[in-house]
Amino acid sequence: MCENGTSKYFKTKSRLMHNHLFLLFPFLSAIVYTFAAMLFKNVLEKGLNIWFLNFMSNLGTFIFVVPLYFWGQKSVTAIPLLPPAIIGGLFVAGQTFSLLALKYGDVSVATPMLGTKVLMVAFFTVILLHLPVPLLLWCAAILTIFALFLLRGNDSNGEKSFLPTVLFSLLCALCFALSDIYLQKWSPQYGPDNLVFVVFVFVTILSLGFFPLFLKNKLNLSKSILIPMTISVLCIGLQTTLMAIALSRFQKATEINIVFSSRGMWSVALAWFLGNLLGNNERMLGKKIFFKRFIGSLLIIVALVLVLLKN
């Protein structure tokens, strides 16, 4: 009897691990994104043109998704231009708002603030995809919103930095939430790998519109900017590709985004432990503010547990 119980336990545990293995994609993506965000903040503060950084980030992502077209699953259905154009446009807008949020706010505030995307994805899953969202996932999504009240710090910039950070972060969350939903909606019809590739063809084409915005001024590409910019571009390319694969292949937008929201926790941790190394001075805000932000980010851990308990 004991052996049967033990066997049943390990089979259940194995099945649970298998069912949630796809969550490794957004989990790793969250860590990589947070590292990239701190480097983005660093090079923007050093004077790098935000539109050039935006263009390079989108180009870097395109390079990462090219292999999906050649070695991924082939689509048997021709892809019309409108679906990838919509997703690509939303992605470019979301990326732009993301960089603006990082430029005008603290990483440890802007990054967790993007957690509102979780609730938006859950909402759009019901409204646009007509799919039910389990109660545990709603609870997990709402927890990330409560965390925002703890993530606001009384830094030296006060309201001046906080309000723009809120605005740009919410606009970014909205654009990325819609792009995630439409990627999940159209991937089964047109094939996940081909659709992702065509989406980023559009992203690259749309990014050419940034040329007039950064060519009119002399670019500062000193060594102190070029190296962290290159690393951040590679990180954001890897992060975006991991999320695109997860969303298009596994059709679990709400769960994926709840796990991805752990970037709020990583942003606080990296700013505290590696801030000086990465050129981030948010640690100077003091232990009290960072403790408050870390408590807020711990709510994300609870949300992750709820995701795992859903099945």
C-alpha positions in Angstrom: 0.0 0.0 0.0 2.8 2.3 0.9 4.5 1.4 -2.4 1.3 2.2 -4.4 0.9 5.5 -2.6 4.6 6.4 -3.3 4.2 5.4 -6.9 1.1 7.4 -7.3 2.8 10.4 -5.6 5.8 10.4 -8.0 3.5 9.9 -11.1 1.4 12.9 -10.0 4.5 14.9 -9.4 6.0 13.9 -12.8 2.7 14.8 -14.5 2.7 18.2 -12.7 6.2 19.0 -13.8 5.4 18.0 -17.4 2.3 20.1 -17.5 4.2 23.2 -16.3 7.4 22.7 -18.2 6.4 25.4 -20.7 6.5 27.9 -17.9 10.3 27.8 -18.0 10.1 29.9 -21.1 8.5 32.9 -19.4 10.5 32.3 -16.2 13.8 32.6 -18.0 12.4 35.4 -20.1 11.7 37.4 -17.0 15.2 37.1 -15.7 16.8 38.0 -19.0 14.4 41.0 -19.5 15.2 42.4 -16.1 18.9 42.3 -16.9 18.3 44.0 -20.3 16.1 46.6 -18.7 18.8 47.7 -16.3 21.3 48.0 -19.2 18.7 49.9 -21.2 18.4 52.4 -18.3 22.1 52.7 -18.0 22.8 53.5 -21.7 19.8 55.9 -21.8 21.2 57.8 -18.9 24.5 58.0 -20.7 22.9 59.8 -23.6 22.1 57.1 -26.1 19.3 58.1 -28.5 16.1 56.2 -27.4 14.9 55.8 -31.0 18.3 54.2 -32.0 18.1 51.8 -29.1 14.5 51.0 -30.1 15.5 50.2 -33.6 18.5 48.1 -32.6 16.4 46.1 -30.1 13.8 45.2 -32.7 16.5 44.3 -35.2 18.2 42.1 -32.6 14.9 40.3 -32.0 14.4 39.7 -35.7 17.8 38.0 -35.9 16.8 35.7 -33.1 13.5 34.6 -34.7 15.0 34.0 -38.2 15.9 30.4 -37.2 12.3 29.7 -36.4 11.4 30.2 -40.1 14.1 27.8 -41.4 14.0 25.1 -38.6 10.6 25.5 -37.1 7.2 24.0 -37.9 6.0 24.9 -41.4 2.5 26.4 -42.0 0.2 24.8 -44.4 -1.9 27.9 -44.6 -0.8 31.1 -46.4 -0.5 34.0 -43.9 -2.4 37.1 -44.9 -0.7 40.4 -44.2 -3.2 41.9 -41.7 -2.7 39.6 -38.7 1.1 39.9 -38.4 0.9 43.6 -39.3 -1.4 44.2 -36.3 0.7 42.1 -33.9 3.9 43.8 -35.2 2.4 47.3 -34.8 1.4 46.5 -31.3 4.8 45.2 -30.5 6.6 48.2 -31.8 4.3 50.5 -29.8 4.8 48.4 -26.7 8.5 48.4 -27.0 8.6 52.2 -27.5 6.5 52.8 -24.3 8.6 50.3 -22.4 11.8 52.3 -23.2 10.1 55.6 -22.4 9.1 54.2 -19.0 12.7 53.1 -18.3 14.0 56.5 -19.5 11.8 58.5 -17.1 11.4 56.2 -14.2 13.2 53.7 -11.9 13.7 50.1 -13.2 12.4 48.7 -9.9 9.2 50.7 -10.4 8.7 50.6 -14.1 9.3 46.8 -14.5 6.9 45.7 -11.8 4.3 48.3 -13.0 4.2 46.4 -16.3 2.7 43.6 -14.2 -0.7 45.2 -15.0 -0.3 43.3 -18.3 -1.3 40.2 -16.5 -4.8 41.5 -15.6 -5.2 42.9 -19.1 -4.3 39.5 -20.7 -6.8 37.7 -18.5 -9.5 40.3 -19.4 -8.8 40.1 -23.2 -8.7 36.3 -23.0 -12.4 36.4 -22.0 -13.4 39.3 -24.2 -11.5 38.6 -27.4 -10.8 34.8 -27.3 -14.0 33.9 -25.5 -12.1 31.5 -23.2 -12.7 31.1 -19.5 -10.0 32.2 -17.0 -10.0 30.0 -13.9 -10.6 31.7 -10.6 -7.1 30.9 -9.3 -5.6 32.7 -12.3 -7.9 35.7 -11.7 -6.6 35.8 -8.1 -3.0 35.5 -9.2 -3.5 38.4 -11.7 -5.2 40.6 -9.1 -2.3 40.0 -6.7 0.1 41.5 -9.1 -2.0 44.7 -9.1 -2.0 44.9 -5.3 1.8 44.7 -5.5 1.9 48.0 -7.4 0.8 49.9 -4.3 3.9 48.6 -2.5 6.3 49.3 -5.3 6.0 53.1 -5.3 9.0 54.6 -3.6 9.6 58.1 -2.2 12.6 58.8 -4.4 14.2 62.2 -5.1 12.2 62.7 -8.3 8.8 62.2 -6.5 5.7 62.7 -8.5 7.7 64.0 -11.5 9.2 60.5 -12.3 6.4 58.3 -10.9 3.5 59.6 -13.0 5.2 59.4 -16.4 6.4 55.9 -15.4 2.8 54.9 -14.7 1.5 56.3 -18.0 4.1 54.7 -20.2 4.1 51.4 -18.3 0.3 51.1 -18.6 0.4 51.9 -22.4 3.2 49.4 -22.8 1.2 46.7 -20.9 -1.9 47.4 -23.0 0.0 47.0 -26.3 1.9 43.9 -25.3 -1.3 42.3 -23.8 -3.1 42.7 -27.1 -0.1 41.4 -29.1 0.0 38.3 -26.9 -3.7 37.7 -27.2 -3.6 38.0 -31.0 -0.5 35.9 -31.3 -2.3 33.1 -29.3 -5.5 33.6 -31.4 -3.9 33.4 -34.9 -1.0 30.9 -34.2 -3.1 27.8 -34.6 -4.5 29.0 -37.9 -1.2 30.1 -39.5 1.4 28.1 -37.7 3.3 29.4 -34.7 6.8 29.6 -36.1 5.9 31.1 -39.4 3.6 33.7 -37.9 6.2 34.8 -35.4 8.7 35.2 -38.2 6.4 37.3 -40.3 5.4 39.4 -37.3 9.0 40.4 -36.8 9.5 41.1 -40.5 6.8 43.7 -40.0 8.4 44.9 -36.7 11.7 45.4 -38.6 10.0 47.3 -41.4 8.1 49.5 -39.0 11.3 50.2 -37.1 12.8 51.8 -40.2 10.5 54.7 -39.3 12.8 55.5 -36.4 15.7 56.5 -38.8 14.7 60.2 -39.2 14.4 60.4 -35.4 18.0 59.4 -34.6 19.9 60.3 -37.8 19.2 64.0 -37.3 21.5 64.0 -34.3 25.0 62.7 -33.8 24.9 59.3 -32.1 27.0 58.7 -29.0 28.4 55.2 -29.5 31.4 55.3 -27.2 32.8 52.1 -25.7 31.0 52.7 -22.4 27.7 52.8 -24.3 28.3 50.3 -27.2 29.2 47.3 -25.0 26.2 47.4 -22.6 23.9 48.4 -25.5 25.0 45.3 -27.5 24.5 43.0 -24.5 21.1 44.5 -23.8 20.0 44.1 -27.4 21.0 40.5 -27.4 19.2 39.9 -24.1 16.0 41.6 -25.3 16.1 39.5 -28.5 16.4 36.3 -26.6 13.7 37.3 -24.1 11.2 38.3 -26.8 11.9 35.1 -28.7 11.3 32.9 -25.6 8.0 34.7 -24.9 6.9 34.4 -28.6 7.6 30.7 -28.7 5.7 30.2 -25.4 2.7 32.2 -26.4 2.4 30.8 -30.0 3.0 27.2 -29.2 1.4 26.6 -25.8 -1.7 28.8 -26.0 -1.6 29.8 -22.3 -1.3 33.6 -22.4 -2.6 34.2 -18.8 -0.4 31.6 -17.1 2.7 32.7 -19.2 2.2 36.3 -18.3 1.8 35.6 -14.6 5.1 33.8 -14.5 6.7 36.5 -16.7 5.5 39.1 -14.1 8.2 37.7 -11.8 10.5 40.2 -13.5 9.1 42.6 -10.8 10.9 40.5 -8.2 14.1 40.2 -10.3 14.2 44.0 -11.0 14.3 44.7 -7.2 16.8 42.0 -6.5 19.1 43.0 -9.4 18.9 46.7 -8.6 19.9 46.0 -5.0 22.7 43.4 -5.5 24.1 44.3 -8.9 23.0 47.9 -9.3 26.5 49.4 -8.9 28.0 47.0 -11.3 25.3 47.7 -13.9 25.4 51.5 -13.5 22.1 51.6 -11.6 21.9 53.9 -8.5 18.5 52.9 -7.2 20.1 51.3 -4.2 20.8 54.8 -3.0 17.0 55.2 -2.4 17.5 53.4 0.9 16.7 50.1 2.6 13.2 51.2 3.7 12.0 51.9 0.1 13.6 48.7 -1.3 12.1 46.6 1.5 8.7 48.0 0.6 9.3 47.2 -3.0 10.5 43.8 -2.3 7.5 42.9 -0.2 5.4 44.0 -3.1 7.3 41.8 -5.5 6.9 38.8 -3.1 3.2 38.9 -4.0 4.2 37.8 -7.4 5.7 34.6 -5.8 2.2 33.9 -4.4 0.7 34.5 -7.8 3.2 31.9 -9.3 2.1 29.4 -6.7 -1.5 29.9 -7.7 -0.6 29.2 -11.3 1.0 25.9 -10.4 -2.0 25.0 -8.2 -4.4 25.6 -11.1 -3.8 22.2 -12.6 
